[in-house]
Amino acid sequence: MQRNLSIPKNHNIRKKVRGSKRKLRSLERQLDSILLGIPDESLPHGKSWRYHVSSPAKLVDSANSSFKLRRRFLQLLADRLVELDSSIKGKYKTLLFVSIPFLSQSRIEICVDDKYFERLLNNADAPSIWTPIGADKNIIKELNIALTTQYQAKGYLRISSDSKTKLQEENWFIWKAS
């Protein structure tokens, strides 16, 4: 089954994506520079450290972005998650947060606090808005993202209550199981 990664038809970004390979390589270099900037000794004493991608909305959230481009963007984030896991060496928990259909909202988080990590995975902050997606669905397998079997995925679904824009949104957490 091919998962539908398309943007809703009434989405406002409808630009033709020009130079997608070049822009994706540029994003990759930005991600690499952020990865090198992670402190080796310790992270801040907060709950998590977010690893955001700098504004890829016009690239991956355009209604004219191809499935192949959007899937390559997800693979790029997954590759960076694996690199981050190997550089941290189990000191902290890392997870990839994937938002579908708006991939530009995806991010990688390094959780310093284990309780916060569990709250994120169990959706403790907004259980009434998001409903869990069944265990039979797995974004890693459906999109054929190249990750080892150590990585797990858990998803949540939200259907907007707005009658004009029937938007179905999925949030997926991908992490390395210990």
Secondary structure, 3 states (H helix, E strand, C coil): CCCCCCCCCCCCCCCCCCCHHHHHHHHHHHHHHHHHCCCCCCCCCCCEEEEECCCCHHHHCCCCCCHHHHHHHHHHHHHHHHHHHHHHCCCCEEEEEEEECCHHHCEEEEECCHHHHHHHHCCCCCCCCCEECCCCCCHHHHCCCCCCCCEEEEEEEEECCCCCCCCEEEEEEEEECC
